[in-house]
Each structure stands twice: as structure tokens, then as C-alpha cells.
């Protein structure tokens, strides 16, 4: 298991720090597909909008927020902008990514830890946020139970997550086999089994996943036509984007759920 985790961190760091990705995402250190409404014109705006949509499911008075798998810190920083009086902690398994987080969101706290074993106190957060990462965790079920544990009674879990068609795609190495879920009903059952109720699932595949890959393809084409990308790199990324848009994903979803006010324990 330790070997797998170390390999995952190394390979994922390579992807997230890839110069092409950092160029595409612009000045903010995001790495997610975003939410593309009709008035969104850039990837940065789409990523901001995704965070805003997730936080719309959280009461304004919530003051302790845990951002799980916080990437390079852009999501954490935007949460801090939206909730300036909140105490916000970001957690990530990658030490290299956390170095960026501390620069991106200097007013937040960051800890290196596994999403399946936070080492944080029971019932200590009003909200747990997880953007586009739960499908990576070993396993999603364990993460959901851990999120339930650290939430206060009445607290909210807010996440974007992805259900994939099969294990036969380029990024399959990033997903434990146990995390493949066939449909939204089965996904809801997993969330409920972790102890949550008031579960709301929004299928945002078109607004998030599909729109992202279309926009990335347009950007790649512009880079190539303007002489900023050689033909080999352009062909590789064009193929990747086409496959990812049409073949990899069953559902990209936004989900909110709540820990009951009277919850005392979660059956493991």
C-alpha cells in the first residue's frame, strides 16, 4: 500500500505541475474542470464558480471548514475569500503541493495527511469540502466515514466527484478498483451508508466535465495555430482530450449531504 501511495503522489505531482497545465490554468493554482455557465469565459472563472456552487450548499454561519485534497491551494484560497471569518484547514497527501498551498492561501492552515485518516478530532468542523478527489481515495467509502466523523452534528459535506465508465482509460491508475460505482443510486447508497442524510446529488457532467474538455481542446488548437505548441504535443493532447470528453466519464456530480443533528455514532 505504501508503495502505491508513494507512486501515486509522484505521478500526480508530475501531472499537476506540468508546465502546460500550469499555463492553461493561468495565475491561480487550480486543477479541476470547473463549472461552465454561459457567462464563464476562462478556466479560472469556471474553477471559482465551481467552488461557489459547492459552498452555496453550506449555511453562511458555518465557521470551521476542512478542504480535503486541497491541491495547490486555489480552492482553499477562494473559500477563504468567500468566507473571510472562517477558520479553514486544507489537507493534502503531497508535501510538494502543500508548499504551494501555503503561498496561495497564507491565511489558512495546511496539514499533510491521508484523506482516510485525518487524525483530527471528532465533531470539529461545520463543513468538509472535497473538490474532484474522492474517487482517488483508498477508498471513497472510508473517506466518507472519516468526513462524517470529523463533522459536527448538523455539519455539511460538499463535494464534486466523478463516476467512470470502466477501468479501461488513460487515468485508470489513479482510481482504486473499489471506487468504481455504476450509477447515481448506488453512489447515494454509499453516502447514506456512511451515516449522512439530506443527500442531494446534481449531475453536472455537461456543465463541468464535457465543457472543460471542449474548452481545453479549443485552447490547445489556439496554442498550435499560434505556433506556441509543436505538432507532436498538439496531436497527443488532442487525442487525450477527445477520449476524455467522450469515453471516460459516466457522471460528474455535485453532492451535498448532512450529518444529522442527533447523530452519535456511525456503524463501520
DOROSE-53220 format. One record per residue (C-alpha): residue in one letter; chain; x, y, z. Coordinates in Angstrom, 2 decimals, decimal comma. Layout:
N
A A X Y Z
...
//
This chain:
268
X A 0,00 0,00 0,00
X A 2,81 2,44 0,92
X A 4,48 1,80 -2,44
X A 1,24 2,55 -4,29
X A 0,73 5,78 -2,33
X A 4,26 7,00 -2,98
X A 3,96 6,21 -6,68
X A 0,60 7,95 -6,84
X A 1,99 11,10 -5,21
X A 4,98 11,17 -7,54
X A 2,95 10,67 -10,72
X A 0,19 13,04 -9,69
X A 2,72 15,74 -8,81
X A 4,13 15,36 -12,31
X A 0,70 15,95 -13,82
X A -0,39 18,87 -11,65
X A 2,95 20,67 -12,05
X A 3,16 20,01 -15,79
X A 4,07 23,36 -17,43
X A 1,26 23,02 -19,97
X A -1,31 22,57 -17,22
X A 0,03 25,46 -15,21
X A -0,06 27,66 -18,33
X A -3,64 26,66 -19,11
X A -4,91 27,31 -15,59
X A -3,34 30,76 -15,52
X A -2,39 32,81 -12,49
X A -4,49 30,83 -10,00
X A -3,24 27,44 -8,86
X A -6,36 25,45 -9,70
X A -6,52 21,93 -11,07
X A -10,14 20,97 -11,64
X A -12,61 21,12 -14,52
X A -14,69 23,99 -13,14
X A -18,36 24,79 -13,72
X A -19,08 26,42 -17,10
X A -22,17 28,62 -17,10
X A -22,99 30,71 -20,18
X A -21,24 33,79 -18,74
X A -17,98 31,91 -17,98
X A -15,15 32,59 -20,43
X A -11,95 31,37 -18,73
X A -10,81 28,32 -16,81
X A -10,06 30,43 -13,75
X A -13,63 31,76 -13,71
X A -15,02 28,26 -14,14
X A -12,97 26,96 -11,20
X A -14,06 29,86 -9,00
X A -17,66 29,20 -10,00
X A -17,42 25,52 -9,07
X A -16,27 26,43 -5,56
X A -19,07 29,00 -5,29
X A -21,70 26,45 -6,32
X A -20,45 23,95 -3,77
X A -20,39 26,48 -0,95
X A -23,94 27,54 -1,78
X A -24,98 24,32 -0,03
X A -23,37 25,43 3,24
X A -25,01 27,81 5,75
X A -23,36 31,24 5,89
X A -22,73 30,93 9,63
X A -20,50 27,84 9,29
X A -17,09 28,89 10,60
X A -14,85 25,79 10,61
X A -14,13 24,31 7,19
X A -11,94 21,40 6,14
X A -10,76 21,36 2,50
X A -9,74 17,78 1,68
X A -7,19 17,10 -1,08
X A -6,64 20,84 -1,40
X A -4,37 20,63 -4,44
X A -2,20 23,73 -4,86
X A -4,38 25,86 -2,59
X A -6,54 27,80 -5,05
X A -9,79 26,24 -3,83
X A -8,83 26,87 -0,20
X A -7,95 30,45 -1,02
X A -11,28 31,05 -2,76
X A -13,16 29,52 0,17
X A -11,31 31,98 2,41
X A -12,33 34,83 0,10
X A -15,97 33,75 0,23
X A -15,94 33,09 3,99
X A -13,39 35,59 5,37
X A -14,26 34,94 9,02
X A -13,99 31,15 8,82
X A -11,21 29,01 10,22
X A -10,06 26,92 7,25
X A -7,75 23,91 7,20
X A -6,55 22,26 4,00
X A -5,17 18,74 3,92
X A -3,18 17,04 1,21
X A -1,03 13,94 0,94
X A 1,64 15,67 -1,18
X A 4,29 17,75 0,61
X A 5,24 19,46 -2,66
X A 1,67 20,59 -3,30
X A 1,36 21,85 0,27
X A 4,33 24,15 -0,28
X A 2,27 25,88 -2,98
X A -0,83 25,91 -0,78
X A 0,93 27,91 1,91
X A 1,82 30,54 -0,67
X A -1,58 30,52 -2,38
X A -3,60 30,78 0,84
X A -1,34 32,23 3,55
X A -4,23 32,91 5,92
X A -5,25 29,23 6,03
X A -3,66 26,29 7,81
X A -2,41 23,22 5,96
X A -1,61 19,70 7,12
X A -0,09 16,71 5,36
X A -2,34 13,70 5,92
X A -4,28 10,92 4,23
X A -7,95 11,60 3,48
X A -8,87 8,24 5,00
X A -7,32 9,01 8,38
X A -7,31 12,71 9,19
X A -6,02 12,46 12,75
X A -8,42 15,30 13,60
X A -10,87 15,48 16,48
X A -14,40 14,10 16,24
X A -17,13 16,64 15,51
X A -14,73 19,52 14,92
X A -15,87 21,02 11,57
X A -19,01 22,70 10,32
X A -18,24 21,70 6,73
X A -16,00 19,33 4,80
X A -15,26 20,30 1,19
X A -13,67 17,98 -1,36
X A -13,28 19,10 -4,97
X A -12,80 16,38 -7,56
X A -10,72 13,98 -5,48
X A -12,84 11,42 -3,59
X A -12,61 8,91 -6,45
X A -8,82 8,80 -5,88
X A -9,00 7,87 -2,20
X A -8,41 4,34 -0,98
X A -11,27 4,14 -0,50
X A -14,13 6,59 -1,11
X A -16,21 4,72 1,49
X A -13,51 5,18 4,13
X A -13,20 8,87 3,30
X A -16,95 9,39 3,64
X A -16,96 7,75 7,06
X A -13,99 9,86 8,14
X A -15,71 13,02 6,88
X A -18,81 12,05 8,88
X A -16,66 11,55 11,99
X A -15,00 14,98 11,92
X A -18,20 16,89 11,11
X A -20,22 18,44 13,88
X A -23,85 17,28 14,18
X A -25,71 19,22 11,52
X A -22,49 19,76 9,55
X A -22,32 19,54 5,76
X A -20,27 17,53 3,29
X A -19,84 19,35 -0,04
X A -18,04 17,67 -2,90
X A -17,64 17,22 -6,61
X A -16,93 13,65 -7,63
X A -16,68 11,51 -10,74
X A -18,11 8,13 -11,73
X A -16,19 6,44 -14,53
X A -17,40 4,05 -17,20
X A -14,74 1,38 -16,74
X A -11,17 0,71 -15,75
X A -10,06 0,91 -19,39
X A -8,97 4,52 -19,78
X A -5,76 6,50 -19,56
X A -6,18 7,66 -15,97
X A -7,39 4,37 -14,53
X A -4,19 4,03 -12,47
X A -5,46 6,92 -10,27
X A -8,60 5,10 -9,13
X A -8,75 2,12 -6,73
X A -10,96 -0,62 -8,10
X A -13,28 -0,36 -5,09
X A -14,24 3,18 -6,14
X A -15,92 2,25 -9,41
X A -19,66 2,92 -8,98
X A -22,11 2,14 -11,76
X A -24,85 4,72 -11,18
X A -26,05 7,62 -9,05
X A -28,41 5,45 -7,00
X A -25,51 3,24 -5,91
X A -23,47 6,34 -5,13
X A -26,25 7,73 -2,95
X A -26,38 4,44 -1,07
X A -22,65 4,64 -0,29
X A -23,09 8,16 1,10
X A -26,07 7,08 3,18
X A -24,19 4,04 4,49
X A -21,51 6,41 5,83
X A -24,18 7,98 8,04
X A -25,26 11,01 6,01
X A -28,76 12,18 5,27
X A -30,32 15,11 3,33
X A -28,31 13,90 0,34
X A -28,64 15,99 -2,82
X A -26,86 14,87 -5,99
X A -26,69 17,06 -9,10
X A -25,48 15,51 -12,36
X A -23,25 18,29 -13,72
X A -21,49 16,27 -16,43
X A -22,27 18,68 -19,27
X A -21,60 21,88 -17,31
X A -18,37 20,59 -15,80
X A -16,63 17,63 -17,42
X A -17,76 17,90 -21,04
X A -17,46 21,69 -21,19
X A -13,98 21,57 -19,69
X A -12,59 19,18 -22,29
X A -14,19 21,14 -25,12
X A -12,59 24,35 -23,85
X A -9,22 22,65 -23,32
X A -9,31 21,36 -26,91
X A -10,04 24,87 -28,19
X A -7,13 26,25 -26,17
X A -4,79 23,52 -27,45
X A -5,82 24,30 -31,03
X A -5,15 28,01 -30,48
X A -1,74 27,28 -28,99
X A -0,86 25,15 -32,01
X A -2,19 27,59 -34,61
X A -0,26 30,45 -33,00
X A 2,96 28,45 -33,05
X A 3,12 28,04 -29,26
X A 2,77 24,24 -29,36
X A 4,55 21,82 -31,66
X A 2,61 19,31 -33,75
X A 3,55 16,26 -31,65
X A 2,36 17,75 -28,37
X A -0,77 19,10 -30,08
X A -1,67 15,69 -31,51
X A -1,09 13,96 -28,16
X A -3,26 16,40 -26,21
X A -5,95 16,46 -28,88
X A -6,27 12,69 -28,63
X A -6,31 12,76 -24,84
X A -8,96 15,49 -24,74
X A -11,18 13,73 -27,27
X A -11,03 10,43 -25,38
X A -11,63 12,04 -22,00
X A -14,59 14,08 -23,22
X A -16,44 11,21 -24,84
X A -15,32 7,91 -23,32
X A -14,06 8,11 -19,74
X A -16,82 9,53 -17,54
X A -20,29 8,27 -16,70
X A -21,23 11,12 -14,33
X A -19,59 14,25 -12,96
X A -21,62 15,10 -9,90
X A -22,01 17,75 -7,25
X A -23,17 16,40 -3,93
X A -24,23 17,87 -0,60
X A -25,09 15,82 2,46
X A -25,59 16,44 6,14
X A -24,65 14,78 9,38
X A -27,80 14,52 11,46
X A -28,24 16,85 14,42
X A -28,64 13,93 16,82
X A -26,03 11,61 15,28
X A -23,90 9,93 17,91
X A -22,10 7,15 16,06
X A -21,58 5,73 12,61
X A -21,66 1,99 12,05
X A -18,39 0,95 10,43
//
